[in-house]
Amino acid sequence: QVQLVESGAGLVQPGGSLRLSCAASGCTFTRYAMSWYRQVPGKERELGATIFNTYMPTRYAPSVMCRFTISRDNAKNTVFLQMNSLKPEDTAVYYCSNGVGDWGQGTQVTVSS
């Protein structure tokens, strides 16, 4: 089983930026597409962005398109989520996943003035 560990939690003002990281254990990182999800209490987990392990283009939910950027460093087994122009509605717990049942523990992002 792969362990995924997110980091980068924080409180940021509207319009600010934050960068999340997700480090994967083991040697299978390059086999899988990686995704960032987010969840607020009482709502279903929402897919935000996906980056593939091939040359397929990255995908973004409409709610984060043009504001968030997903990237990966295969040498470091790490996927990133750069979040710009943050809005209060981006407040959530953010999770990374490799699409085969492995999830991180989540990291809290709060956007508030």
URTA-V686183 format. One record per pair of residues at least 12 apart in sequence whose ideal C-beta (glycine too) atoms are under 10 Angstrom apart, sorted by the first residue. I is the first residue (numbers start at 1). J is the second residue. D is the distance in Angstrom with one decimal. If there is no record, write none. Layout:
I&J&D + I&J&D
//
This chain:
1&25&8.8 + 1&26&8.6 + 1&100&9.9 + 1&101&8.3 + 1&102&6.5 + 2&24&5.6 + 2&25&5.8 + 2&26&5.2 + 2&27&9.6 + 2&28&6.4 + 2&29&7.9 + 2&31&9.9 + 2&32&8.6 + 2&77&9.3 + 2&97&9.9 + 2&98&6.2 + 2&100&8.1 + 2&101&9.0 + 2&102&4.4 + 2&103&9.7 + 2&104&10.0 + 3&23&8.5 + 3&24&7.2 + 3&25&4.2 + 3&26&7.7 + 3&102&7.6 + 3&103&9.9 + 3&104&8.2 + 3&105&9.4 + 4&22&5.5 + 4&23&7.3 + 4&24&5.4 + 4&25&7.8 + 4&29&9.7 + 4&34&8.8 + 4&77&9.6 + 4&79&8.8 + 4&95&8.3 + 4&96&5.3 + 4&97&7.2 + 4&98&6.9 + 4&102&5.6 + 4&103&6.4 + 4&104&3.8 + 4&105&8.1 + 5&21&8.5 + 5&22&6.9 + 5&23&5.1 + 5&24&8.1 + 5&25&8.0 + 5&78&9.6 + 5&96&8.8 + 5&104&5.9 + 5&105&7.1 + 5&107&9.2 + 6&20&6.2 + 6&21&6.9 + 6&22&4.9 + 6&23&8.2 + 6&36&8.9 + 6&79&9.5 + 6&81&9.2 + 6&93&9.2 + 6&94&6.6 + 6&95&6.9 + 6&96&5.7 + 6&103&9.5 + 6&104&4.3 + 6&105&6.7 + 6&106&6.4 + 6&107&4.1 + 6&108&9.7 + 7&19&9.5 + 7&20&7.2 + 7&21&5.0 + 7&22&7.8 + 7&23&7.5 + 7&78&9.7 + 7&104&9.3 + 7&107&6.3 + 8&20&3.9 + 8&21&5.4 + 8&22&8.8 + 8&80&8.5 + 8&81&8.0 + 8&82&9.9 + 8&83&9.1 + 8&94&8.3 + 8&107&6.0 + 8&108&10.0 + 8&109&8.1 + 9&93&8.9 + 9&94&8.2 + 9&106&8.9 + 9&107&4.2 + 9&108&4.8 + 9&109&6.5 + 9&110&8.4 + 10&107&8.7 + 10&108&8.1 + 10&109&6.7 + 10&110&7.4 + 10&111&9.5 + 11&91&9.4 + 11&108&8.7 + 11&109&8.4 + 11&110&4.6 + 11&111&7.9 + 11&112&6.7 + 12&83&8.5 + 12&86&5.6 + 12&90&9.1 + 12&91&9.7 + 12&109&7.5 + 12&110&7.3 + 12&111&5.6 + 12&112&8.2 + 12&113&9.8 + 13&86&8.0 + 13&88&9.8 + 13&111&7.3 + 13&112&7.3 + 13&113&5.3 + 14&85&8.6 + 14&86&6.4 + 14&87&6.0 + 14&88&6.0 + 14&89&9.8 + 14&90&9.1 + 14&111&5.8 + 14&112&7.6 + 14&113&5.9 + 15&84&8.8 + 15&85&6.1 + 15&86&6.7 + 15&87&8.2 + 15&111&8.9 + 15&113&9.3 + 16&83&8.8 + 16&84&8.3 + 16&85&8.3 + 16&86&5.4 + 16&111&7.4 + 16&113&9.9 + 17&67&9.5 + 17&82&7.2 + 17&83&6.2 + 17&84&4.7 + 17&85&7.8 + 17&86&6.7 + 18&68&9.9 + 18&81&8.5 + 18&82&8.1 + 18&83&4.9 + 18&84&8.6 + 18&86&6.5 + 18&90&8.9 + 18&94&9.4 + 18&107&9.8 + 18&109&6.2 + 18&110&9.7 + 18&111&8.4 + 19&69&9.5 + 19&71&9.9 + 19&80&6.2 + 19&81&7.1 + 19&82&5.2 + 19&83&7.1 + 19&84&9.5 + 20&36&7.1 + 20&68&9.6 + 20&70&9.6 + 20&79&8.8 + 20&80&6.7 + 20&81&4.3 + 20&82&8.1 + 20&83&7.1 + 20&94&5.7 + 20&95&9.9 + 20&96&7.9 + 20&104&9.8 + 20&107&6.2 + 20&109&7.4 + 21&73&9.4 + 21&76&9.3 + 21&78&5.8 + 21&79&7.6 + 21&80&5.5 + 21&81&8.1 + 21&96&8.8 + 21&107&8.9 + 22&34&7.2 + 22&35&9.7 + 22&36&7.5 + 22&72&9.2 + 22&77&9.3 + 22&78&6.5 + 22&79&4.8 + 22&80&7.6 + 22&81&7.9 + 22&94&8.9 + 22&95&8.5 + 22&96&3.4 + 22&97&8.8 + 22&98&9.3 + 22&103&10.0 + 22&104&5.7 + 22&107&8.5 + 23&73&9.8 + 23&76&7.4 + 23&77&6.1 + 23&78&5.0 + 23&79&8.5 + 23&96&9.1 + 23&104&8.9 + 24&72&9.7 + 24&76&9.3 + 24&77&4.5 + 24&78&7.2 + 24&79&7.6 + 24&96&8.3 + 24&98&6.9 + 24&102&8.0 + 24&104&8.9 + 25&77&7.4 + 25&102&9.4 + 26&77&7.7 + 26&102&9.6 + 27&77&8.3 + 28&77&9.1 + 28&98&8.1 + 28&100&8.9 + 28&102&9.6 + 29&53&8.4 + 29&72&8.1 + 29&73&9.5 + 29&74&6.3 + 29&75&9.6 + 29&76&8.9 + 29&77&4.2 + 29&78&8.2 + 29&79&8.4 + 29&98&7.8 + 30&53&5.6 + 30&72&8.9 + 30&74&5.0 + 30&75&9.6 + 30&77&8.4 + 31&53&6.3 + 31&98&8.3 + 31&100&8.7 + 32&52&8.8 + 32&53&5.9 + 32&79&9.9 + 32&97&9.1 + 32&98&4.2 + 32&99&5.7 + 32&100&6.2 + 32&102&8.7 + 33&50&5.6 + 33&51&6.5 + 33&52&4.5 + 33&53&5.8 + 33&54&8.3 + 33&56&8.1 + 33&58&9.5 + 33&59&9.2 + 33&72&9.4 + 33&79&9.6 + 33&97&9.3 + 33&98&7.5 + 33&99&5.5 + 33&100&9.5 + 34&49&9.1 + 34&50&7.2 + 34&51&5.5 + 34&52&8.4 + 34&53&8.0 + 34&70&7.7 + 34&71&9.7 + 34&72&6.0 + 34&77&10.0 + 34&78&9.3 + 34&79&4.2 + 34&80&9.6 + 34&81&9.8 + 34&96&6.3 + 34&97&7.3 + 34&98&5.8 + 34&99&7.6 + 35&47&6.1 + 35&48&7.5 + 35&49&6.6 + 35&50&4.4 + 35&51&7.7 + 35&52&9.8 + 35&59&8.7 + 35&70&8.0 + 35&79&8.4 + 35&81&9.7 + 35&95&8.7 + 35&96&6.9 + 35&97&5.2 + 35&98&7.9 + 35&99&6.3 + 36&48&4.7 + 36&49&5.0 + 36&50&7.9 + 36&51&8.9 + 36&60&9.7 + 36&61&9.7 + 36&64&8.8 + 36&68&7.9 + 36&70&6.2 + 36&79&7.5 + 36&80&9.1 + 36&81&4.7 + 36&83&9.4 + 36&94&6.0 + 36&95&7.2 + 36&96&5.6 + 36&97&8.0 + 36&104&9.6 + 37&49&8.9 + 37&50&9.7 + 37&61&9.6 + 37&92&8.9 + 37&93&9.1 + 37&94&7.2 + 37&95&4.7 + 37&96&7.6 + 37&97&6.3 + 37&103&8.3 + 37&104&9.6 + 37&106&9.1 + 38&61&9.2 + 38&63&9.3 + 38&64&8.7 + 38&81&9.5 + 38&90&7.6 + 38&91&8.9 + 38&92&3.8 + 38&93&6.7 + 38&94&4.9 + 38&95&7.2 + 38&106&9.1 + 38&107&9.9 + 38&109&7.6 + 39&92&5.7 + 39&93&5.4 + 39&94&8.2 + 39&95&7.0 + 39&106&7.7 + 40&89&8.8 + 40&90&9.8 + 40&91&6.9 + 40&92&4.8 + 40&93&7.6 + 41&92&9.1 + 41&93&8.8 + 43&92&8.6 + 45&92&9.2 + 45&93&8.9 + 45&95&6.9 + 45&97&9.2 + 45&103&9.3 + 45&106&9.8 + 46&61&6.7 + 46&63&7.8 + 46&64&9.4 + 46&92&7.9 + 47&59&8.5 + 47&60&9.3 + 47&61&6.1 + 47&64&9.8 + 47&97&9.0 + 48&60&7.1 + 48&61&5.2 + 48&63&7.6 + 48&64&5.2 + 48&65&9.8 + 48&68&6.5 + 48&70&8.1 + 48&81&7.4 + 48&83&9.2 + 48&90&9.3 + 48&92&9.0 + 48&94&7.7 + 48&95&9.5 + 49&61&7.1 + 49&64&6.4 + 49&65&9.0 + 49&68&5.8 + 49&69&7.9 + 49&70&4.0 + 49&71&9.7 + 49&79&9.4 + 49&81&6.5 + 49&82&10.0 + 49&83&9.8 + 49&96&10.0 + 50&70&7.0 + 50&79&9.9 + 50&97&9.4 + 50&99&8.1 + 51&69&9.6 + 51&70&4.6 + 51&71&6.7 + 51&72&5.3 + 51&79&6.5 + 51&80&9.2 + 51&81&9.5 + 52&72&9.2 + 52&99&9.9 + 53&72&8.2 + 53&74&8.1 + 53&98&9.6 + 53&99&10.0 + 58&70&5.5 + 58&71&8.2 + 58&72&9.5 + 63&87&9.1 + 63&89&7.8 + 63&90&8.3 + 64&81&8.9 + 64&83&7.7 + 64&84&9.9 + 64&85&9.8 + 64&86&10.0 + 64&87&9.8 + 64&90&7.7 + 66&84&9.0 + 66&85&8.4 + 67&82&9.2 + 67&83&6.8 + 67&84&5.4 + 67&85&4.7 + 67&86&7.6 + 67&87&8.2 + 67&90&8.3 + 68&81&6.1 + 68&82&6.7 + 68&83&5.1 + 68&84&7.2 + 68&85&9.0 + 68&86&9.2 + 68&90&8.6 + 69&81&7.4 + 69&82&4.4 + 69&83&8.2 + 69&84&7.8 + 70&82&7.9 + 70&83&10.0 + 70&96&9.7 + 78&96&9.6 + 79&96&5.9 + 79&97&9.7 + 79&98&8.9 + 79&104&10.0 + 80&96&9.6 + 81&94&7.0 + 81&96&8.0 + 81&107&9.8 + 81&109&9.5 + 83&109&7.3 + 83&111&9.0 + 86&109&7.8 + 86&110&9.6 + 86&111&4.5 + 86&112&9.8 + 87&111&6.1 + 88&110&8.9 + 88&111&5.0 + 88&112&6.2 + 88&113&8.2 + 89&111&7.8 + 90&109&6.5 + 90&110&9.1 + 90&111&5.1 + 91&108&8.5 + 91&109&6.4 + 91&110&5.1 + 91&111&5.1 + 91&112&7.0 + 92&106&9.1 + 92&107&9.9 + 92&108&8.0 + 92&109&6.2 + 92&110&8.8 + 92&111&9.3 + 93&105&9.2 + 93&106&4.2 + 93&107&6.9 + 93&108&5.5 + 93&109&7.6 + 93&110&9.9 + 94&106&6.6 + 94&107&5.4 + 94&108&7.8 + 94&109&5.5 + 95&107&7.9
//
